[in-house]
Amino acid sequence: MVRWRSGTVTAVRRRWAGAAELDVDLPDGARMRALAYPALVGEPEPGDRVLLNAGALLMGLGTGGYALVVALPDRLPPDPPQAGDSRDAGHLVKARYTPLQPILLGVDEEASPHHDRLAAADTVDGMPVVTADLHSALPAILAGVRADAPAARVAYVLTDGGALPAWFSRTLAGLAGHLVGTVSVGQAFGGDLEASTLHTGLLAARHVLDADLTIVAQGPGNLGTGTRWGFSGVAVGEAVNAVAALGGRPVGSLRISDADARPRHRGVSHHSLTAYGRVALAPAELVVPDGLAPGLAAEVAAALAPLADRHRIVTVPTDGLDAALRATPVGLSTMGRGLDADHAYFLAAAAAGRYAAGLLG
């Protein structure tokens, strides 16, 4: 289950918010690239001995090519400030019952200064919420919002289908200052605010971060098995239901591509078709970008036709969106493909952002 390794840090390669990338030499002479989250394990330095979970790296799975630092066993970090037996500093446990479970102050728990506000809140007041399958859609959706509503207050709700620590995302680090905040929900952690559930995360985005518009997507990484139901993105449909239950306006960002080599992800990905067509019980507005190549446009229209009984399919003009995508403060990449290699994917996400911005009135 866990492929353990022990090694010595030889270099700290680079840092971004919440993470440090390391070179680690193993006793057999091999070298591994590793990632540490200082808030969990302390600040690594050259010469430190580290314990690594190297399984996903050795198997070539989706951890960004890293072994993960489990501990600096010879130099443990001090207890966090205000640690003790009291729950006043928070008692929300995430990544529960795993060896690195953090204990956090949840925005919705009793010790939070926002507790009373959230306890009284029962709606997000019609706030547009863009739901997306992949984390890579986040900067593209934001670009579409900013193209038409540059002053809009946009929040991000990080769900737990992919990376649990928000710190893993270099995209999120690069968007600092472009979002009013991140709320990590469920088992995800490391956002500006922590929430127990997607529902309280959405309420926090609206009533604590004062967001005009919110984007919901999982962290980097995506579990997929090639089966209809076996992928982490089914949660997109559940997000639509949550938004509707809270009186929000669900806007569906579709995973559209003519570049993916896998037939199940060409046209409209089966992820979108299952999440919106089978899991989402509430209606949403599903956005199709105008100006797709004729063959792709026909394929998309045919795939979405069965969803039109429940959802509203809207076509959105894309003038100016290519320039907005190229001006994003972070690099665009999905499944190893950049903007030009998978233009339809990013254009569809930006169109969803544009449409949501148009709902702000």
C-alpha positions, 0 to 999 in steps of 0.5 A: 500500500505504501512504498516507503523510502528514507533519504537526505535532502540535498537541495530545495529546488523552489517554493510556492505558497504552502509547498517546497520542492526538494531533491532527495538522495536515497541510500542506494544512490538514487535521487528523487524529487519530493514535495513537502508541505511545511505546515504539516511536516515543518520546513525542510533544509538541506541535510535533513533526513526525510521519510517519503511515501514514494508509491505514486511516483514509482508507479507513475501515477498522478502526483505531479512526479513527486514523492511526498514527505511524510516526516522530518523525523530528526527535526520535528516541528513545534506544536502549532500556536494555541495548541492544547486541549481546548477547541477554541483554535478549531477542531475540524479534522481533515484527511481524517484518520490518516497519519497526517490529519490536520486539525483546523478552524472551520469557518462553520464551527462554533469557535469561528468568528463567522459561525453565527453568520453561517448559522443564520444563512440559508441561501447564496442569494442567487449567486452564479456558481460555475461547476467544472470537472478539472482543476485546469478549468479554474484559470480559464473560467476566471479569464472568461469572468474577467473579460467582461466583469473585471471587478467581480469578486470571484471565490474558489471552492476546492472540493476533495476529488483531487489533491486534498492540500490546496498547497499542491496547486501552483495554479492556485498560488499564481492566482493569488490576488485574482481571487477573493479567497479559496474555501477548501471543503470536505476532506480538502484543506489549505484554503483561506477558509476551511469548511465542513461541506460543500454547502457551508463552503458555498455559504462561506464564499457568499457571506464571508468572502462576499463573493459575487460569483464562485467557481467549484472544482476539485484540486489538481489530479482526477481519478478516472477508471474508464467506466461511466461512474468510476471517476471523481468528477461525478461530484460535479453533478452533486455540486449542481444539486448543492448550488440549487439547494442553496438558491444559487444559479448553477452554470456548467462548464463542459469538458469539450475537446477535439485533441484528447486521444481517448474517444470517451473524452472527445467532443463532450467528455463522458465525465460531463455527460454523466455528471450533468446528465445522470447525477445532477438532479437540478437544472443548470445552464450548460455553456457551449462556446460559439465558433467551434470547428464545424465537426466538433460543434456537430458532435457537441450538439448531438451529445448534449441533445439528451440533456436538454430536457433537464438543462438549458443549453446556451451558446456563448460568443467567444470574441475576445476570449482567446486574448483573455486566455493568453493574458492569464497570470498562470500557464494553462495546461490540461492533461499535458496539453496547453492552450493551443494544443487543446483550444476548445477545452479552455475556450469552453471553460472561459465561455462558462465564466463569461456567461456567469459574469453576464448573470451578475447584472 
